């Protein structure tokens, strides 16, 4: 299979997944706006701060074989780490 | 560990002045200083893997209009590698390389966030520079808020092309060679109740190009004695997959308990799982403390060799690609004084460390300050 057909297939999968998730998740209302006080606090953010996440992710991606973090984007190629 | 004290004082002074001058609003200016010291008390006995990393990271976010927000990040880092230990006399091809052990790197990243109804589009660009190596990249993120804000789904793509002509450990030199990286991530964040929040994300990364590191070598052994250095040789393609799950709970206002987990696999044979429980508490009205502990277990690549007696087609002795257990605790103290609604000034002081059971450990700190105005 050629790389371009691979990319085309990957694009279709992403669009289909987003469309399916949009439909399925439209029924996922779990709180009313006045119940979100605690959810909106800084303590409930998954990550404390962007710069600290960047540094931790860089260390983890360089010192471990995995991608590092829990859903952070790549910083660059091998040399950029 | 020495931190650039002058830069830190400048940072605090600048943010205090900005905090005093500003009205509470939607812009943000920040600066972080980071330092890391890695110590090599194991790993590859023929390599020195100790170094010191110092970095300065400015961060600016500007609300251009109701719908458009621009973010600019920079990064200046200095990596000071320790002196290379003398290699044993038994090695016949030890060379005195002219490649520098120290490195200055520059990063710049810009993102424009455009809100259209429940959708947010985030195109961006990336640049990285170091001696004889540079990389450019494009980012694209799409997020959608659903269910009245209880759900957010997103898709993110990052593309990078790296041009590398660094001199190798054996003085071998190539013309610029390119490595391509594509990263795709799908993310789903869900409020489960007024106290619970979850996130699930899937990541796929495809890398293509010369993936062996220019300063990595493999020692060849004869009856336990190293007698020759060989080049690291790795496939030119790497497909990497990671799934992440995150859960956070608020037992009371200002407090939270979190649990993160990930599983990683790639076609070089690396398997890795990581878990990270965390806990945040409010010490006083302006001060909060978050503690975390990361544990990961890694099964190394099939190309990892400990003491090979022959030159193989594919081989590495890079301890980061080997098997190990890792423990990594950390803490961050956040101070956010009440500035009577005129601005939001914050100081962050983080310390962290890691220790691997193959003898490599490190510790570091990140001190940052930012002001929203």
Interface residues (C-beta under 8 A of the other chain):
Chain A: X10 X14 X17 X18 X21 X22 X25 X26 X27 X28 X29 X30 X31 X33 X35 X36 X37 X38 X39 X41 X42 X43 X44 X46 X48 X49 X50 X51 X52 X54 X55 X56 X59 X60 X62 X63 X64 X65 X66 X67 X69 X70 X71 X73 X74 X75 X76 X77 X78 X79 X80
Chain B: X30 X32 X34 X36 X38 X55 X57 X59 X73 X75 X105 X107 X126 X128 X130 X133 X135 X137 X139 X142 X144 X146 X147 X148 X149 X150 X151 X153 X155 X156 X158 X160 X161 X162 X164 X166 X179 X180 X181 X183 X184 X185 X186 X187 X188 X190 X191 X192 X193 X194 X195 X197 X199 X201 X203 X205 X207 X209 X211 X213 X240 X242 X244 X245 X246 X248 X250 X253 X254 X255 X256 X258 X260 X261 X262 X264 X266 X270 X272 X274 X276 X280 X282 X288 X290 X294 X296 X298 X300 X301 X320 X321 X326 X328 X330 X332 X334 X348 X350 X352 X354 X356 X360 X362 X364 X366 X368 X370
